[in-house]
Amino acid sequence: MIPFKISIEQYRGTSYNIGYFQGKHMNKSLIEMFSKIVNEDEIDLAGLNNIYSLHAPHLIEELHGIADAMDIPFKKAALFGGYGTPEIQGMGCSSIVDSKMLVRNYDFSPEVYDARLVLVQPNEGYASVGHSLHVMGRTEGVNEKGLAVALHFVNSKETQNGLTAGSVIRILLDTCKNTEEAVNMIKQLPHSWSYNFSIGDSEGNTVVVEESPFDIKVRKDENILFCTNHFQREEMSRLNREHIEGTQERLNYLSRSNLRNKSAQRTFNTFRDAATPLYNEAYSEFFGTLHTFAYLFEEHKILTAIPNGDILEIDFKEWVRGRNLTQNELTGNLNYS
C-alpha cells in the first residue's frame, strides 16, 4: 500500500480571484507535468480565446488569475485551458445515471492526476464541485442547478483542434442548468477526441452523449443508463478501439447488477468494491481507480472517496449558501498490483 491523498479546495468570488487563489495554492509541479505533454508554443491562443469568449468568457479571467498568481506568462497558463492541447491516452471510467443518482469511478494513473477536489462559486457562473482535470477542467461534477456530468474516454482515432473533455465539462457546469442545455452546448463546442458524457439533472432527465470530433449522438433510456469506455450506438461503433473486452466486461457487470433497485450508498459501495470489475488497481498501466464520485439528485448530496479512504459527504445546497467544508484533504492508500 502506498499513501495517497488529494486536496479539497474552495473558492468564491470573481473568476479572476478564483484563478488567482488557485494559482497561489497550486504546486508548480502541475505546470512541469503538463509542459512535458505539450509545448506551450503549440497552444492555439486565438482559438482558445475565440471559444471561451463565445461560450464562457469568465474562464479566460480565471486563467489570467492563475497566470498572475504563479508569475507565469498567460500562454503558459493556457496549458490549463484545454484547447488545442493533446489528451493523455488511456483512462477507464464506469458510471450509471438515473433519476436518483449519478455514480462513477475515475480510473487513471496517479502520475498524471491533479489530486484536487475543487468547489467554486464564481460571480459569473453557476457554483459547482468536481475533481480537477488539467486544473481548470473536471473529470466530472455537479452544479448548483443539479446538472451532473461525467466523462469517459473512448478513442483518439479521429482528431481535430478542439477542447479536451475536462474543459467541456467545466463549461457545461458553469453555464448550463439542465440536461437539455448541456446537450445543446456539447453540439456547439469543438471536440478534440472521442468521449462519452454521462449526464443527468434535477428534473430526472438523463442521457449519454456519444461524441467524436465529427459526429454526436445521444443515447437515452427511461430507467437507467450504463456507460464505460466504448460507444454503444451502432452508427458510432466504428470509432471504438480495436480491443474493448475490458470496457465491455464492465458494461456487462453493470447491466446485471440490479443497481436500479439499490440505494445510492449501496451503489456507491459497489463501485468501490475491489472484487468487482468496476474497480481497478493497474496504476502503472494508466488504469487504476483514483476516485469514486456520486451525486444524489433528490437529496442534493455528493459522495466522494479515494481508494481505501473514508467517504466525504457534501450537502451542496448548504455549501452554495456559504457554509464551507472544514475538511481540507482526502486520505487513502493505493494498492499497486
Secondary structure, DSSP 8 states (H G I E B T S, - for coil): -EEEEEEEEEEEE-HHHHHHHHHHHS-THHHHHHHHHS-GGG--HHHHHHHHHHH-THHHHHHHHHHHHHT--HHHHGGGG-BS----S--EEEEEE-SSEEEEEEEE-GGG---EEEEEEETTS--EEEEEETTTEESEEEETT--EEEEEEEE-SS--S-B-HHHHHHHHHHH--SHHHHHHHHHHS-BSSEEEEEEE-TTS-EEEEEEETTEEEEE--SS-EEE-SS--SGGGGGGS-S--HHHHHHHHHHHTS-GGGS-HHHHHHHHT-TTSTT--EEGGGTEEEEEEEEEETTTTEEEEE-TTS--EEEEHHHHHTT---S--EEEEEE---
